[in-house]
Amino acid sequence: MLISSPTTYQDGYDLSAENIYFMLHGDALDSMEYVGETKTRQPVRAFRIEKIPDSPTSIVFAGCCWGALIAATPAAFALQNEPIGVKGRDSSIALRFLSKGGRAFVGCTGAHYSPKNVKEVNSAGGAMHLNFWSNYFDAKVAGPAEALRLSKLNYLKGIPYLQEESSLAVDSKTLNQFTCLGLGW
């Protein structure tokens, strides 16, 4: 498992794998890189679109803010009767993975809420991650789209995940923003 930091996009790592999991920071307007952080929470450019191998034939799960957003304009900035535009494979990590042979890209279309610490891994978005991988590796589940559907049903049963006033809003956002792009089976 690679951890940023110390790993940056300039390192010689190879993502030719059947399953790829990102837990980094994404950006609604710049879908060409994911950012990690140092121990003192300074940003580190961890992954760039150029690092995607030619034929990944992989399933990617991105717990990154806006990691699967393929609209050029996020919903919060959309104006009535104005086109939102779309991102292409040259400006979206998600679409580049698919264009290079990836089977599916599962990720968020908005801000992602991470667990606050390792002891609470099954809280906020972490519960969705755990549900997805558990379902995906179940031999009875027919691919990543079905794994995500089942994950959402499981996630819904566990709400609330945080013991805070904002928990219902965070949980609802997490439930509804995950999507599966690509073939999905």
Stockholm file with secondary structure:
# STOCKHOLM 1.0

chainA/1-185         MLISSPTTYQDGYDLSAENIYFMLHGDALDSMEYVGETKTRQPVRAFRIEKIPDSPTSIVFAGCCWGALIAATPAAFALQNEPIGVKGRDSSIALRFLSKGGRAFVGCTGAHYSPKNVKEVNSAGGAMHLNFWSNYFDAKVAGPAEALRLSKLNYLKGIPYLQEESSLAVDSKTLNQFTCLGLGW
#=GR chainA/1-185 SS CCCTTTCCTTSCCCCCCSEEEECSBCCSSCBTEEEEECTTCCEEEEEEGGGCCSCCCCEEEECSTTTTCCBSSCGGGCCTTSCCCBCCTTSBHHHHHHHTTCSEEEEESSCCCCCSSGGGTTSTHHHHHHHHHHHHTCTTSCSHHHHHHHHHHHHHHHCCCSSSTTHHHHHHHHHHHEEEEECCC
#=GC SS_cons         CCCTTTCCTTSCCCCCCSEEEECSBCCSSCBTEEEEECTTCCEEEEEEGGGCCSCCCCEEEECSTTTTCCBSSCGGGCCTTSCCCBCCTTSBHHHHHHHTTCSEEEEESSCCCCCSSGGGTTSTHHHHHHHHHHHHTCTTSCSHHHHHHHHHHHHHHHCCCSSSTTHHHHHHHHHHHEEEEECCC
//
